[in-house]
Amino acid sequence: HGKTINDIAAGSADISHTLDGLRKEMDEDMNNVHLALSDLSATDKKIITNTKEISAEMVSYRDTYMPLMEKITSMHQEIVKQRLLNKEEKNED
């Protein structure tokens, strides 16, 4: 079963061809991984941006809306208190 030089050369060419195909597939896979990581990175950036926006809104809510609601509630309580006092005064008359 002696192999000739031509058989060895043909086998070597087949191996080279197969390795080239594997390299190409690996390059495609690596490119796909890179693209997927880029997509994840872009998604992460969107999530981070949205989180920062939400955080800023929460700070704004805490710094402006809550004090405003406290003031409105206090004013409402004062009005209710005055009405009750006025009713009591009228009832005493």
C-alpha positions, 0 to 999 in steps of 0.5 A: 500500500505504498503511497506515491508522492502524487498521493501525498501531494493530493492529500496535503492539498486536501488538508490545506483546502480543509484548513482554509475552509476551517479558517474561513469558518472561524473568521466568520464565527469570530466576526459574528461574535464581534457583531453580537458583542457590538450589539450587546454593547449598543444595547448596554449603552441604551440601557445605561442612557435610559437608566441615567434618564430615569435617575434624573427624573427621579431626582427631579421628582424628589427635588420639585414634585415632592416639595410641591405636593407637601406644600399643596397638602399643607395648604389644603390642611390649612384650608380645611382647618380654617373651614372647621374653625369657621363652622365652629364659630358660626355654631357658637353664634 
